Amino acid sequence: MENKYAELENSFDCACKDVVKKLSEVYKSDYQMGGPGKLNTFLDLIQQEFDAVETKFVGENNLSSDSEALHAVRSIAKAYAKRCVEDYGKVA
């Protein structure tokens, strides 16, 4: 069973890395020169994107009734979102 979770965690980690890449591109094209107001909007977008990827991943992998897997996925998403918010928050 542990291998199943390790594989799921690795797969979700890849999905989160894709979100980080997408957010980086969106930031450069739409938010970088927008000042503090735009930055706050972007920080909200970070949370929305990680919530969306978490929901999609849980649904695609039928994890809604697996509390251990849900916990692992949420922990990974939370860590990535926190890191992004901290990194982009330093820009202001």
C-alpha positions in Angstrom: 0.0 0.0 0.0 2.9 2.4 0.7 4.1 2.0 -2.9 0.6 3.1 -4.0 0.9 6.3 -1.9 4.4 7.0 -3.0 3.4 6.7 -6.7 0.4 9.0 -6.0 2.6 11.5 -4.2 5.1 11.6 -7.0 2.4 12.0 -9.6 0.8 14.9 -7.6 4.2 16.4 -7.1 4.6 16.6 -10.8 1.1 18.1 -11.2 2.1 20.8 -8.6 5.3 21.5 -10.5 3.2 22.1 -13.6 1.1 24.6 -11.7 4.3 26.4 -10.5 5.5 26.6 -14.1 2.1 27.9 -15.3 2.0 30.5 -12.5 5.5 31.7 -13.3 4.4 32.3 -16.9 1.2 34.0 -15.8 3.1 36.2 -13.4 5.6 37.3 -16.0 2.9 38.1 -18.6 0.1 39.5 -16.5 1.2 40.6 -13.0 4.9 41.4 -12.8 4.6 45.1 -13.6 1.2 45.6 -11.9 2.3 46.8 -8.5 1.0 45.7 -5.1 -2.7 45.5 -6.1 -1.9 43.1 -8.9 0.4 41.1 -6.6 -2.5 40.5 -4.1 -4.6 39.3 -7.0 -1.8 37.0 -8.1 -1.4 35.6 -4.6 -5.1 34.8 -4.5 -4.7 33.1 -7.9 -1.9 30.9 -6.5 -4.4 29.5 -3.9 -7.1 29.0 -6.5 -4.7 27.1 -8.8 -3.5 24.7 -6.1 -7.1 24.1 -4.9 -8.1 23.3 -8.5 -5.2 20.9 -9.1 -5.9 19.2 -5.8 -9.6 18.8 -6.6 -8.9 17.5 -10.1 -6.2 15.1 -8.9 -8.5 13.7 -6.1 -11.3 13.2 -8.5 -9.2 11.6 -11.3 -7.7 9.2 -8.8 -10.9 8.4 -6.9 -9.3 9.5 -3.6 -12.3 11.2 -1.9 -12.8 8.2 0.5 -9.1 7.6 1.2 -8.2 9.8 4.1 -4.5 8.9 4.0 -4.2 9.8 0.4 -6.2 13.0 0.8 -4.0 14.0 3.7 -0.9 13.4 1.6 -2.3 15.3 -1.4 -3.4 18.2 0.7 0.0 18.4 2.4 1.8 18.6 -0.9 -0.5 21.2 -2.3 -0.3 23.3 0.9 3.5 23.1 0.9 3.7 24.2 -2.8 1.2 27.0 -2.4 2.9 28.3 0.8 6.3 28.3 -1.0 4.8 30.2 -4.0 3.1 32.8 -1.8 6.3 33.3 0.2 8.4 33.6 -2.9 6.1 36.0 -4.7 5.3 37.9 -1.6 8.9 38.9 -1.3 8.6 40.6 -4.7 6.4 43.3 -3.1 
